[in-house]
């Protein structure tokens, strides 16, 4: 399972007229794809992909292109970028990403192929290959045309494809840093795809591989994130231990993955303070065993590892009619259960 780069187009210059020629070439290739695969028409799916895709495209080297993002029905996770800014993603790949951060990373990777003019470079390396046939065959997984076309292109494009994929991965990190989405999404997306590939029994095509190995790509992205000073916290990008806060009258409620773990007096402001402390400790991916209710003299608190995340107050005792000790033990138990359930879910679903 890979993020596929197979691009079709003619030689380009920076001039507007030649950009129009590139757009036209992409549209011709897109028409071939849409004859092979059904375009998804669900409004919510299209709004999400288009909104995120265009926000990412706006920070690339070529924001002036008429960027278009489409989802096509297919059971195999896949994506392709065409010259001129036309990007196709399969429905299976949209379903596979866990958060908008990972979807933004996927679209940033594909946009990078266009923004960095990878199709122009690819065509110079594959002048004898019918790239249109190859593109449709690989995205659609059409065995009638893929058998010959993929092997013909494989030997020609193997080493070249590795270089382009690394460039696109690293460029995507830079784009994401200029958007609301977390750049670690590029890392968690690749980890997700590598896991799915292993579970599906994917085989290494050897000399015909046009992408780096998952390990190579993951190492390169990790190094780029570190170089840019981005902490390698995966929680937000991968969507685990999700925190939310709401208000019920004068009581603030802190939720983890939708489940209430604490109710506090002081309304939303105090609940947000508790959530902010949890946010910091959750980045370290704590174990349920790290959560404790601790009493020192008359003060009871909930701690994760050595960090205090919630202190019971006299107002809490009066409002809820329970001893501070009982409240601390209850909230610690709820937090342990939430963390344990989150870990079970990740072990099963990734």
C-alpha positions as CSV (number, residue, x, y, z in Angstrom):
1,X,0.0,0.0,0.0
2,X,1.6,3.3,-1.0
3,X,0.9,6.9,-1.8
4,X,1.3,6.6,-5.5
5,X,3.0,9.3,-7.6
6,X,2.4,8.7,-11.3
7,X,2.1,11.9,-13.2
8,X,1.4,12.9,-16.8
9,X,2.2,16.2,-18.5
10,X,4.4,18.0,-20.9
11,X,7.4,20.3,-20.4
12,X,6.5,23.4,-18.4
13,X,7.8,26.9,-17.9
14,X,6.8,29.3,-15.3
15,X,4.6,31.3,-17.7
16,X,0.9,31.4,-17.3
17,X,0.2,30.0,-20.8
18,X,2.3,26.9,-20.1
19,X,0.6,26.5,-16.7
20,X,-2.7,26.4,-18.6
21,X,-1.2,23.6,-20.8
22,X,-0.3,21.7,-17.7
23,X,-3.8,22.1,-16.3
24,X,-5.3,20.8,-19.6
25,X,-3.0,17.8,-19.5
26,X,-4.1,17.0,-16.0
27,X,-7.8,17.3,-16.9
28,X,-7.3,14.9,-19.8
29,X,-5.7,12.4,-17.4
30,X,-8.5,13.0,-14.8
31,X,-11.1,12.2,-17.4
32,X,-9.5,8.8,-17.9
33,X,-9.7,8.2,-14.1
34,X,-13.3,9.3,-13.9
35,X,-14.2,6.9,-16.7
36,X,-12.7,4.1,-14.6
37,X,-13.8,5.1,-11.1
38,X,-17.0,6.7,-9.7
39,X,-16.5,10.1,-8.1
40,X,-17.9,10.3,-4.6
41,X,-20.7,12.9,-4.3
42,X,-21.2,12.9,-0.6
43,X,-21.3,16.7,0.4
44,X,-19.7,16.3,3.8
45,X,-16.8,14.2,2.4
46,X,-16.2,16.6,-0.5
47,X,-16.4,19.7,1.7
48,X,-13.8,18.2,4.1
49,X,-11.3,17.1,1.5
50,X,-11.7,20.3,-0.6
51,X,-11.5,22.7,2.4
52,X,-8.3,21.0,3.8
53,X,-6.8,20.5,0.4
54,X,-7.2,24.1,-0.7
55,X,-5.8,25.4,2.6
56,X,-2.7,23.3,2.1
57,X,-2.4,24.2,-1.6
58,X,-2.5,27.9,-0.7
59,X,0.9,27.6,1.1
60,X,2.7,25.7,-1.6
61,X,5.0,27.1,-4.2
62,X,2.2,27.3,-6.7
63,X,-0.9,28.6,-5.1
64,X,-2.2,30.1,-8.4
65,X,-3.1,26.8,-9.9
66,X,-6.8,25.8,-10.0
67,X,-6.4,23.2,-7.3
68,X,-9.1,20.5,-7.3
69,X,-9.5,17.6,-4.9
70,X,-11.7,14.7,-5.6
71,X,-12.6,11.4,-3.8
72,X,-13.2,8.3,-6.0
73,X,-14.7,5.0,-4.9
74,X,-12.2,2.2,-4.4
75,X,-11.5,-0.3,-1.7
76,X,-7.7,0.2,-1.9
77,X,-6.1,3.1,-0.1
78,X,-4.4,5.2,-2.8
79,X,-3.9,8.7,-4.1
80,X,-2.5,10.4,-7.1
81,X,-1.6,14.0,-8.1
82,X,-2.0,15.2,-11.7
83,X,-0.3,18.1,-13.3
84,X,-2.2,21.4,-12.9
85,X,-3.3,20.7,-9.3
86,X,-5.9,17.9,-9.8
87,X,-5.7,15.4,-6.9
88,X,-7.6,12.1,-6.5
89,X,-7.9,10.2,-3.3
90,X,-9.7,6.9,-2.9
91,X,-12.5,6.5,-0.5
92,X,-10.6,3.7,1.3
93,X,-7.7,6.2,2.0
94,X,-10.1,8.9,3.3
95,X,-11.6,6.2,5.6
96,X,-8.2,5.1,6.8
97,X,-6.9,8.5,8.1
98,X,-7.8,9.1,11.7
99,X,-7.9,12.9,11.9
100,X,-7.9,16.0,9.8
101,X,-4.2,16.3,10.7
102,X,-3.5,13.1,8.8
103,X,-5.8,14.0,5.9
104,X,-3.9,17.3,5.6
105,X,-0.6,15.5,5.6
106,X,-1.9,13.2,2.8
107,X,-3.1,16.1,0.7
108,X,0.1,18.1,1.4
109,X,2.2,15.2,0.2
110,X,0.2,15.0,-3.1
111,X,0.2,18.8,-3.5
112,X,4.0,18.8,-3.2
113,X,4.3,16.6,-6.2
114,X,2.5,19.2,-8.3
115,X,4.1,22.3,-6.6
116,X,7.6,20.9,-7.0
117,X,6.9,19.9,-10.7
118,X,7.6,16.3,-10.1
119,X,5.6,15.2,-13.2
120,X,7.9,17.2,-15.4
121,X,10.9,15.4,-13.9
122,X,9.2,12.1,-14.0
123,X,8.4,12.3,-17.7
124,X,12.0,13.1,-18.6
125,X,12.9,9.8,-16.9
126,X,10.2,7.8,-18.5
127,X,9.9,9.0,-22.1
128,X,9.1,5.5,-23.4
129,X,6.4,4.8,-20.9
130,X,2.7,5.5,-21.4
131,X,2.2,7.3,-18.1
132,X,-1.5,7.9,-18.7
133,X,-2.2,4.1,-18.9
134,X,0.1,3.5,-16.0
135,X,-1.6,6.1,-13.8
136,X,-5.1,4.8,-14.5
137,X,-4.0,1.2,-14.0
138,X,-2.4,1.8,-10.7
139,X,-5.0,4.1,-9.2
140,X,-7.9,1.9,-10.3
141,X,-6.0,-1.4,-9.7
142,X,-7.2,-2.6,-13.1
143,X,-5.5,-5.9,-13.8
144,X,-6.3,-5.7,-17.5
145,X,-3.9,-2.8,-18.0
146,X,-1.7,-2.9,-14.9
147,X,0.1,-6.1,-15.6
148,X,2.2,-4.7,-18.5
149,X,2.3,-1.0,-17.7
150,X,3.4,-1.3,-14.1
151,X,6.3,-3.6,-14.9
152,X,7.4,-1.5,-17.8
153,X,7.5,1.7,-15.7
154,X,8.9,-0.1,-12.6
155,X,12.5,-0.5,-13.8
156,X,12.6,3.0,-15.3
157,X,11.1,4.8,-12.3
158,X,12.4,2.9,-9.3
159,X,15.3,5.0,-8.0
160,X,13.7,8.2,-9.3
161,X,10.4,7.5,-7.5
162,X,12.3,7.1,-4.2
163,X,13.8,10.6,-4.5
164,X,10.4,12.2,-5.4
165,X,8.6,10.6,-2.5
166,X,11.1,11.8,0.0
167,X,11.0,15.3,-1.4
168,X,7.2,15.3,-1.2
169,X,7.2,14.0,2.4
170,X,9.6,16.6,3.6
171,X,7.9,19.4,1.6
172,X,4.6,18.4,3.2
173,X,6.0,18.9,6.7
174,X,6.9,22.5,5.7
175,X,3.5,23.1,4.3
176,X,1.7,21.8,7.4
177,X,3.7,24.1,9.6
178,X,1.9,27.0,7.8
179,X,-1.6,25.6,8.4
180,X,-3.8,24.8,11.4
181,X,-2.9,21.1,11.1
182,X,-0.1,19.4,13.1
183,X,3.0,18.5,11.0
184,X,3.4,15.3,13.0
185,X,0.4,14.1,11.0
186,X,2.9,13.3,8.3
187,X,4.7,10.9,10.6
188,X,1.5,9.3,12.0
189,X,0.0,8.9,8.5
190,X,3.1,7.0,7.3
191,X,3.1,4.9,10.4
192,X,-0.6,4.1,9.8
193,X,0.0,3.2,6.2
194,X,3.0,1.0,7.1
195,X,0.9,-0.8,9.7
196,X,-2.0,-1.4,7.3
197,X,0.5,-2.6,4.6
198,X,2.0,-5.1,7.0
199,X,-1.5,-6.3,8.1
200,X,-2.6,-6.8,4.5
201,X,0.4,-8.9,3.7
202,X,1.9,-6.4,1.3
203,X,5.0,-7.6,-0.4
204,X,8.2,-5.8,-1.4
205,X,8.3,-5.5,-5.2
206,X,12.1,-5.2,-5.1
207,X,13.5,-3.7,-8.3
208,X,10.0,-2.5,-9.3
209,X,9.4,-0.4,-6.1
210,X,8.9,3.2,-7.0
211,X,8.8,4.4,-3.4
212,X,11.3,4.3,-0.5
213,X,10.6,1.6,2.2
214,X,8.3,2.7,5.0
215,X,11.3,2.7,7.4
216,X,13.3,5.0,5.1
217,X,10.4,7.4,4.8
218,X,9.6,7.4,8.5
219,X,13.3,8.1,9.4
220,X,13.5,11.0,7.0
221,X,10.3,12.6,8.3
222,X,11.3,12.2,11.9
223,X,14.6,13.8,11.1
224,X,12.9,16.7,9.4
225,X,10.5,17.3,12.3
226,X,13.4,17.3,14.7
227,X,15.4,19.6,12.5
228,X,12.5,22.1,12.5
229,X,12.1,21.8,16.3
230,X,8.8,20.0,16.2
231,X,8.2,17.7,19.3
232,X,7.4,14.2,18.2
233,X,4.1,14.0,20.1
234,X,1.7,11.8,18.1
235,X,-1.4,12.1,20.2
236,X,-3.2,15.0,18.5
237,X,-2.2,14.1,15.0
238,X,-3.3,10.4,15.4
239,X,-6.4,11.3,17.4
240,X,-5.9,9.4,20.6
241,X,-6.7,10.5,24.1
242,X,-8.9,13.3,22.7
243,X,-9.8,16.0,25.2
244,X,-12.9,18.1,25.3
245,X,-14.6,20.4,27.8
246,X,-18.2,21.5,28.2
247,X,-20.3,23.2,30.8
248,X,-23.4,21.9,32.6
249,X,-24.8,24.9,34.5
250,X,-22.1,26.0,36.8
251,X,-20.2,22.7,36.6
252,X,-17.3,22.1,34.1
253,X,-17.0,18.7,32.6
254,X,-13.7,17.2,31.3
255,X,-14.1,14.4,28.8
256,X,-11.6,12.0,27.3
257,X,-12.7,10.4,24.0
258,X,-16.2,11.7,24.8
259,X,-16.4,10.0,28.3
260,X,-16.6,12.3,31.4
261,X,-13.6,11.8,33.6
262,X,-14.2,14.7,36.0
263,X,-16.8,17.3,37.0
264,X,-15.5,20.4,38.7
265,X,-16.9,23.6,40.2
266,X,-15.9,26.8,38.5
267,X,-17.5,26.0,35.2
268,X,-15.7,25.9,31.9
269,X,-12.7,28.0,32.9
270,X,-11.6,25.5,35.6
271,X,-12.4,22.5,33.4
272,X,-10.2,24.0,30.7
273,X,-7.4,24.4,33.2
274,X,-7.7,20.7,34.1
275,X,-7.8,19.8,30.4
276,X,-4.7,21.8,29.7
277,X,-2.8,19.9,32.4
278,X,-4.0,16.6,31.0
279,X,-3.1,17.7,27.5
280,X,0.5,18.1,28.6
281,X,0.8,14.7,30.3
282,X,-1.2,12.9,27.6
283,X,1.6,13.9,25.2
284,X,3.8,11.4,27.1
285,X,1.3,8.6,26.5
286,X,0.8,7.6,30.1
287,X,-0.1,4.2,31.4
288,X,-3.3,3.7,33.5
289,X,-0.9,2.7,36.3
290,X,0.5,6.3,36.2
291,X,-2.8,7.6,37.5
292,X,-3.2,8.0,41.3
293,X,-5.4,9.7,43.9
294,X,-3.0,11.3,46.4
295,X,-3.8,12.8,49.8
296,X,-1.4,15.1,51.6
297,X,-2.8,16.3,54.9
298,X,-6.3,17.5,54.1
299,X,-5.7,18.0,50.3
300,X,-6.6,15.4,47.8
301,X,-5.5,15.5,44.2
302,X,-5.4,13.4,41.0
303,X,-1.9,12.9,39.6
304,X,-0.6,11.4,36.4
305,X,3.0,10.2,36.9
306,X,4.4,13.1,39.0
307,X,2.1,15.8,37.6
308,X,-0.9,17.1,39.5
309,X,-3.8,17.5,37.1
310,X,-6.7,18.2,39.5
311,X,-7.0,19.3,43.1
312,X,-10.2,18.8,45.0
313,X,-11.5,22.0,46.5
314,X,-13.9,22.8,49.4
315,X,-16.3,24.0,46.7
316,X,-16.2,20.6,45.0
317,X,-17.0,18.9,48.3
318,X,-20.0,21.1,49.0
319,X,-21.3,21.0,45.4
320,X,-21.2,17.3,45.0
321,X,-21.8,16.3,48.6
322,X,-18.9,13.9,48.8
323,X,-15.5,13.8,50.6
324,X,-12.5,15.1,48.7
325,X,-10.9,11.7,49.1
326,X,-13.9,9.9,47.4
327,X,-14.0,12.4,44.6
328,X,-10.2,12.1,43.9
329,X,-10.4,8.3,43.9
330,X,-13.4,8.3,41.6
331,X,-11.8,10.7,39.1
332,X,-8.6,8.8,39.1
333,X,-10.4,5.6,38.4
334,X,-12.3,7.2,35.5
335,X,-9.1,8.5,34.1
336,X,-7.4,5.1,34.3
337,X,-10.4,3.5,32.5
338,X,-10.3,6.1,29.8
339,X,-6.6,5.6,29.2
340,X,-6.9,1.8,29.2
341,X,-9.8,1.8,26.8
342,X,-7.9,4.2,24.5
343,X,-4.9,1.8,24.5
344,X,-7.1,-1.2,23.7
345,X,-8.7,0.7,20.8
346,X,-5.3,1.6,19.4
347,X,-4.0,-1.9,19.7
348,X,-7.0,-3.2,17.7
349,X,-7.5,-0.4,15.1
350,X,-4.2,1.4,15.0
